[in-house]
């Protein structure tokens, strides 16, 4: 009788802890670099909630926003070595690991957020995800692309308006060469230094998405937000292959299903946040400029050809994207 009481007490204690007596709780850490009010965090929270529900509490995903686990390059390395379970990264830092990902640095590869998300949700996206396992990474899917536009001290109505402008852009060849084709001077600078640099006139502008323009308070130091739409930056949710394969088949399935559902919710959140951010910046007195995008795209034709030629299977991948856009 005494042993029965002890077993019952242990069972009750285990149940109270939130997981089954027959299954040990699996804890997974998920890191990303954006703020707690970003679409990265919204997606991560949704994934954690879905995984906990689908697994009856057997899977717990711990969230670490705002680079608590390091920047994107550090998290990619940690994922490859198995030191980090899950992370969200923009595509650009992945190009050092998978050269073909440089395709997304090509200017005007996509025409809109919706178009880019559609392409990356189909066969083209699956082909790029299939490139990751050989690097000990598993792509669970694409989050929304982020439309990167130039915020500046003066309006940009055409490419020539950027002539001589010192512009902070992401330091990848595709970004640098694209803005050089407009006559701008791409200026290397840590993202955290851009606010003060704009305020002091060290740079004339920088590129970022509408939501980050608001979240990082650039609205306070920039009078113009120019929808140049040169780049659409993809973001991915990635798992460490070695850590993922240690999960049971059931838990692997739950993690993937939770990711798929959460990524769609994250894409919807970004779209809503994009619209709200555009509205808020206008109300704050920022002038939203709509440049002649078609003419600007024509200025980057030679740059695009050179960048594509330098990518392994670049022409074939570029053509697949163009076909998927139709």
N, C-alpha and C positions, 0 to 999 in steps of 0.2 A: 504493500500500500504506500509506504514511504517513497519508494523509487518511482511509483506512478505519479505521485504529487510533484516530485522533483522534475520529472519529464514534462508534466503539464506546465509547470512554472517556467521552464526554459522555453517551451513552445510559445507561451504568451509573451515572454520578453522579446523573443525573436520577431514575432508578429508586430509587436509595438514598435520595434526598430524600423519597420516599414518594408521588410522583405521576407520572402518565403523561407521556411526552415530547411527547405531542400535545395536552395540555390543561394550561392554567395553573391552579394551585390557587386556588380562591375562598375567601377568609376572611371570615367573618361574625361580628360582635360581638353578643353577647346579654347584656343587663343585667337585673338584678332587685334588689329591695330586701331580700330575706330572707336568713337565715343559710345557711351551707353544709350544714346538716343538715335543711333545710326541703324541703317537697314541690316548691317552685319549682326548687330546685337539682337535685333528683332528676330532675325532668322534663327540665330543660335538659341535664343530663349524658346522659340516655338519648337525647335528640334528637341531640346531637352525635355519639354513638356510631353511631346508625342512619344519619345522613346521611353520615358518613365511610365506613361499610360499603357503603351503596347506591351511592355515587359513586366507589367504589374510591380513596378518598383525595382526590378532586378538591374536596370541600367540607370545610372545617375551620371549626367553630363555636367561637369563643373565649368563655368564660364569665366574667362579672363580677358576682358576688353582692354582697350587703350595701351596696347603693347606691354602688358604686365608680364608676358612670357617672352618678350623681345620683339624686335622688328620682324618684318616679313622674311628677310633673308635668313635670320637666325631661326625662325620657326620652320622654314623649309628644311634647313639643315637638321634641326631636331626631329622633324618628322622622318627624314631619311634614315637617321640613326636609331629611330625607335624611342627617342627621349620624349616625344610629344605625340599624343594620340590623334588629335584633330586640330585643324586650323583653317582660317580663311585667309586667302592672300589675293591681291591683285595679280594679274597675269605677268606684268613687267618683270618682277623679281624672279619669275620662273625661267626667264629666257637663258640664264646662265646654266640652268640644269637641262632644259629642253630647248634647243636652238630654234626649233620650228615654231615655238610660241612667239617668236619675233614677228610673225605675220601680223599679229594684232597691233603692232607699233606702226604699221603702214597707214599713212594719212588717208582719211575718207574711205576706209575699208567698208564701213557701214553708213547708212543714211539716217538711221534713227535708233533709239533705244529699243523700240518694239521689234524692229527688223533684226537687230543684232541678237536679241534674246531668242527670237524665233529660230534663227540660224543655229545658235549654240545649243538649243534644246533638241535639235535634230541630228542627222547623221554626221554633219561636220563637227558638232560638239563632241559626239561620241568618239570620233576619230582622234581628236585631241586628248580626250580623257584616256584613251587606250595607249597613249605615249608615256603615261606616268608610271605604271607598275614596274618597268625595267629600272626605274630609279628609286625603288622601294617606297613609292607613293601610290595611293589609290584615289582617283578623282571621284568624289561622290556626286558631283554635279556643278553646274555653273549657277552662280547668283546673278543678279542683274549686272549688265554692263553699266558703266558710269560715263555719262556724257561730259567730256572735259571741254570747258570754254575758257576764254581769257577774260579775267577781270583786270581793269586798268584805270589809269588816271586820265586817259583820253579815249574817245570812241573809236571803234574799228568798223568801218563800213565796207572796206575792201582790203585785199591783201597788202596793197601798197601803203596803207595806213600804219602797218607794223614796221615799215622801213626804219631801221635805226633803234627800234624799241628794245630795251633790255627786258627780256621776258624769262621768268623762272619757269621751266618746264621739267618734266621727268627726264632724268639723264639717261635716256636710251637713244641709240642712233636714230630710230624712226621719229622720235619726238624732236630731237635736235635738228635733224636735216629738214623735217617738214617746216619748221619755223624759220630756218635759214632760207628756205625757198621764197619766203615772203619778205626777206631782207631784215628780219629781226635778228637780235643778238641773244641766243639762248644763254642764260646765265646760271651756272651751277650754284646751288644754294640749298641748305637743309630746309625742309618744309616748315619747321618750327621757327625759322628766322624770317620768313616771308612777310609776316605782318609788320614787323619793325622796319624791314627794308623798304616796303611800300610807303610806310609812314614817313620815312626819311628821304625818299626819292632815290634810293640806291638801285631799285629796279622800277620799271614802268608798269609792269603787270606780271601775272602768273596764271597758270591754268589749273582749274579744279572744277568739280561738279557743283550744281546749284545747292545741294543739301550741305556740302562741306563749306561752301562759301558762307552760308548762314551759321552753321555750327561753330566754325572757327573764327567768326566775327569779322571777316574781311569786309563786311558791309560797312564797317566803321571807317575804313581807310581807302575804300575804292568807290569811285563815282559811277563807273560803267561796268556792266557785265555784258560781254560780247559773245553771242552764240555762234562762235566760229565752227564748232562741231568737227574739229579736225580729227579727234580721236574718241573712240568709244572703248573704254578700258574694262575688259572682263574681270570678274572676280570668281574664284573657285572655292569650294569647300573640299578639303583634302584630308584623307586619313593616312596615317603611317601604315604601310603595307604589313610590316612585321607585327605591329600591335593589332591591326585589324584581323590578321589571320590567326591570332591567339584566341579570338572570340569564338564562341560556339556558332555553328551554322545558323541556329535560331537567332542569336544575338546579332550576327552579321546582317541577316535579313531585316531585322528590326531597325538597325542603325541606317541601312540604306533606304528603307521605306520612310523613316522619319526624316532623313535628309531630303529626299525627293519632295515630300510634302512641304517641309519647311522652306526649301529653296524657292518654291513657287510663291509661298506667302511672302518671302523676302523680296521677290521681284515685284509683287503687287505693292508692297510697302514702299519700295524705292520710287515707283511710278507716282504714288500718292504724294510722297515727300518731295519729289521733283516739282510737281505742280504747286504745292504749298510754298515751297522755297522761292519759286519765281514770283509768286504773289506777294510774299513777305518782303522780298528785296525791293520790289516796286513801291510798296507802301513805306519803306524806309528811305525812299528818295533816290535809290539807285536806278539809273537809266538802263533798260535792257535794249541792246542794239542787235538788229538782225542784219548781219553783213550779207554780201552777195556770195553765198556759199558755192554756187556753181562755178563762178569765176575763180574763186580761191582753190577749188578742187583742181581746176585746169592748170593752175600754177604748180601743182605738186606732181604732175604726171611723170616727169623725168625722175623725180625723187622716188616715187612709187616703184617704177621699173627697176631702179638700181637696188632698192631695198629687197624687193621680191627675188631678184637674181642672186642675192647673197644668202638666201635662206635655203636650207636643204629641202628639196622638192617644193620650193617656194611657188613656182609657176603653177604646178598642179594643185597645190593647196589654195592658192589665190583664186584659181578658176572654179574650184569647188564652192568657195564662198560666194562668188559672183552668181553661180548657177542657183545656189540655195536661196539667194535674195529674190529671185523671180517669183 
